[in-house]
C-alpha cells in the first residue's frame, strides 16, 4: 500500500484489516463490511460519500507530495547554479 493510501485510510477509519490493499478496503467499505470501522464523524455519510472523502484525501496527499518533490528538485538544481547564472535566468 502506498503511503498516501495508508494516510488517507488512517484519516477516516478507526480500524481496517492491515493485510488488505487500498482497493480491497475501499470495496469492504462499499459492502459495509464490519471489518472496517469509519470514524464517528463520518459514520452517517454512507459508503459512497465516505469512499469519496477517503479518495479525495489520498489525491490531496499525492498532489502535495508531488509538489514537495518538485520543490526539492528545483532547490537542488538552483543550489548547483552560481548566483550570476540564477540572475541571468531571472530566478533571483
C-alpha positions, 0 to 999 in steps of 0.5 A, spaced: 500 500 500 502 506 498 503 511 503 498 516 501 493 510 501 495 508 508 494 516 510 488 517 507 485 510 510 488 512 517 484 519 516 477 516 516 477 509 519 478 507 526 480 500 524 481 496 517 484 489 516 492 491 515 493 485 510 488 488 505 490 493 499 487 500 498 482 497 493 480 491 497 478 496 503 475 501 499 470 495 496 469 492 504 467 499 505 462 499 499 459 492 502 459 495 509 463 490 511 464 490 519 471 489 518 472 496 517 470 501 522 469 509 519 470 514 524 464 517 528 464 523 524 463 520 518 459 514 520 452 517 517 455 519 510 454 512 507 459 508 503 459 512 497 460 519 500 465 516 505 469 512 499 469 519 496 472 523 502 477 517 503 479 518 495 479 525 495 484 525 501 489 520 498 489 525 491 490 531 496 496 527 499 499 525 492 498 532 489 502 535 495 507 530 495 508 531 488 509 538 489 514 537 495 518 533 490 518 538 485 520 543 490 526 539 492 528 538 485 528 545 483 532 547 490 537 542 488 538 544 481 538 552 483 543 550 489 548 547 483 547 554 479 552 560 481 548 566 483 550 570 476 547 564 472 540 564 477 540 572 475 541 571 468 535 566 468 531 571 472 530 566 478 533 571 483 
